[in-house]
Amino acid sequence: MREQGLPIVKAALEAGRVRFRPIMMTALSTLLGSMPLAFTTGPGAISRISLGMAILGGMLVSTVLSLYVVPVFYVIAKSGTARLFGSKDTEIL
């Protein structure tokens, strides 16, 4: 998107729109698949519950990072380096 001439923020928003569905499908399938592991009962369940909770927490955190935090840091870093080095490509919006 950046090579096609889109500004940083518009390119990040468009990439987020395109990548939202695959990220959510992957996260939801993993979350739903690990729910029985996290909420199981019976003998030996303590070790499986901790593993299931770790999977659930990790997927939730990584999904939020992928959708929100990484694009925000990309925009901040890219616009900061463009200003720092005096690039002609300083258009943010």
C-alpha positions as CSV (number, residue, x, y, z in Angstrom):
1,M,0.0,0.0,0.0
2,R,2.8,2.4,0.8
3,E,4.5,1.6,-2.5
4,Q,1.3,2.5,-4.3
5,G,1.5,6.0,-2.7
6,L,-1.0,5.8,0.1
7,P,-0.2,7.9,3.2
8,I,0.9,6.0,6.3
9,V,-2.4,6.1,8.3
10,K,-4.6,5.2,5.3
11,A,-2.3,2.3,4.4
12,A,-2.4,1.0,7.9
13,L,-6.2,1.3,8.1
14,E,-6.6,-0.5,4.7
15,A,-4.2,-3.2,5.8
16,G,-6.2,-3.6,9.0
17,R,-9.4,-3.9,7.1
18,V,-8.0,-6.5,4.8
19,R,-6.3,-8.6,7.5
20,F,-9.1,-8.4,10.1
21,R,-11.1,-11.4,8.9
22,P,-8.2,-13.9,8.7
23,I,-6.9,-12.8,12.1
24,M,-10.3,-13.1,13.7
25,M,-11.0,-16.5,12.1
26,T,-7.7,-17.9,13.3
27,A,-8.1,-16.5,16.8
28,L,-11.7,-17.6,17.2
29,S,-11.0,-21.1,16.0
30,T,-8.0,-21.5,18.4
31,L,-10.0,-19.9,21.3
32,L,-13.0,-22.2,20.7
33,G,-10.8,-25.2,20.2
34,S,-9.1,-24.6,23.5
35,M,-12.2,-23.9,25.6
36,P,-12.8,-27.6,26.4
37,L,-9.2,-27.9,27.5
38,A,-9.5,-24.8,29.8
39,F,-12.9,-25.7,31.3
40,T,-12.5,-29.5,31.8
41,T,-13.1,-31.4,35.0
42,G,-12.1,-34.7,36.2
43,P,-8.9,-36.5,37.1
44,G,-5.7,-34.8,35.9
45,A,-7.7,-31.6,34.9
46,I,-5.4,-29.3,36.8
47,S,-2.6,-29.6,34.3
48,R,-4.9,-29.3,31.4
49,I,-6.8,-26.3,32.8
50,S,-3.5,-24.3,33.2
51,L,-2.5,-25.2,29.7
52,G,-5.9,-24.1,28.3
53,M,-5.9,-20.9,30.2
54,A,-2.4,-20.1,28.9
55,I,-3.6,-20.7,25.3
56,L,-6.7,-18.5,25.8
57,G,-4.7,-15.7,27.4
58,G,-2.0,-15.8,24.8
59,M,-4.4,-15.8,21.9
60,L,-6.4,-12.9,23.3
61,V,-3.2,-10.8,23.9
62,S,-1.7,-11.7,20.5
63,T,-5.0,-10.8,18.7
64,V,-5.1,-7.4,20.3
65,L,-1.5,-6.8,19.5
66,S,-1.9,-7.8,15.9
67,L,-5.0,-5.7,15.3
68,Y,-4.2,-2.5,17.3
69,V,-0.8,-2.2,18.9
70,V,1.4,-3.2,16.0
71,P,-0.2,-0.9,13.4
72,V,-0.1,2.0,15.8
73,F,3.6,1.5,16.5
74,Y,4.2,1.1,12.7
75,V,2.6,4.5,12.1
76,I,4.5,6.2,14.9
77,A,7.8,4.7,13.9
78,K,7.4,5.3,10.2
79,S,6.3,8.9,10.6
80,G,9.0,9.5,13.2
81,T,11.8,8.2,11.0
82,A,10.4,10.2,8.0
83,R,10.6,13.4,10.0
84,L,13.9,12.6,11.5
85,F,15.7,11.8,8.3
86,G,13.9,14.5,6.3
87,S,12.2,12.1,3.9
88,K,10.0,13.5,1.2
89,D,7.4,10.9,2.3
90,T,6.2,12.7,5.4
91,E,2.5,12.7,4.6
92,I,0.7,11.0,7.4
93,L,-2.9,11.3,6.5
